[in-house]
């Protein structure tokens, strides 16, 4: 597969926002009652048709004690859904 098979984004900003979290940083989901938590393993920018889907996203490696770890070991998060977490 060649990248020329994919249309170029026409909405990509000329200046990308700075990520709030860095690689390796401990984070947790802030908007749920029993949040998952882990470490940032990837950072990427995505463009979408809604405001929240456009922006910085994170690949999070879930901690072994995280509630969802038994069904998945990593997850993608919108920046607005995460907060810094201090492991005990």
C-alpha positions in Angstrom: 0.0 0.0 0.0 1.3 3.4 -1.0 0.5 6.5 1.1 -0.5 8.3 -2.1 -3.6 6.1 -2.0 -4.9 8.2 0.8 -6.1 11.8 0.4 -4.1 14.4 2.2 -5.9 16.2 5.1 -7.0 19.6 4.1 -7.8 20.6 7.7 -4.4 19.9 9.3 -3.4 23.0 11.3 -0.1 24.7 10.4 0.8 24.7 14.1 -0.1 21.6 16.2 -1.1 22.1 19.9 1.4 21.1 22.5 0.5 17.8 24.3 -0.6 18.2 28.0 1.0 14.8 28.9 4.4 13.4 28.0 5.5 9.9 27.0 5.8 7.7 30.2 3.6 10.0 32.3 1.1 8.4 34.6 -2.5 9.3 33.7 -6.1 8.3 34.5 -9.5 8.8 33.0 -11.0 11.7 34.9 -14.6 11.5 33.7 -15.7 8.1 34.9 -16.6 6.7 38.3 -14.1 3.8 38.3 -11.3 5.2 36.1 -8.7 3.2 34.3 -5.1 4.4 34.7 -1.7 3.7 33.2 1.2 5.4 31.3 1.3 7.3 28.1 2.9 5.2 25.5 2.0 7.2 22.4 0.8 10.7 21.3 -0.8 11.6 18.1 -2.9 14.3 16.4 -6.2 13.4 14.8 -8.6 15.4 12.8 -12.4 14.6 13.0 -15.8 16.0 12.2 -16.5 17.0 15.8 -14.6 19.3 18.1 -13.6 16.6 20.6 -12.3 14.2 18.0 -9.9 16.8 16.6 -6.8 17.3 18.6 -4.2 15.4 20.7 -4.9 11.8 21.5 -3.0 9.3 23.7 -2.2 5.6 23.6 -2.3 4.5 27.3 -0.7 1.3 28.5 -3.1 0.3 31.3 -1.5 -0.5 34.7 -1.8 -4.1 35.9 -4.2 -2.9 38.7 -6.4 -0.9 36.3 -10.1 -2.0 36.3 -10.2 -2.8 32.5 -6.8 -4.5 32.4 -8.4 -8.0 32.3 -10.0 -7.3 28.9 -7.4 -5.0 27.3 -3.9 -3.8 28.0 -4.0 -0.5 26.2 -6.6 2.2 25.2 -6.9 5.4 23.3 -7.9 8.6 25.1 -8.9 12.1 24.2 -6.7 14.7 26.0 -9.8 16.2 27.7 -10.7 12.9 29.3 -7.3 12.4 31.1 -5.7 13.8 34.2 -2.3 13.3 35.9 -2.3 10.3 38.2 0.1 9.6 41.0 0.5 5.8 41.6 0.3 4.8 45.2 
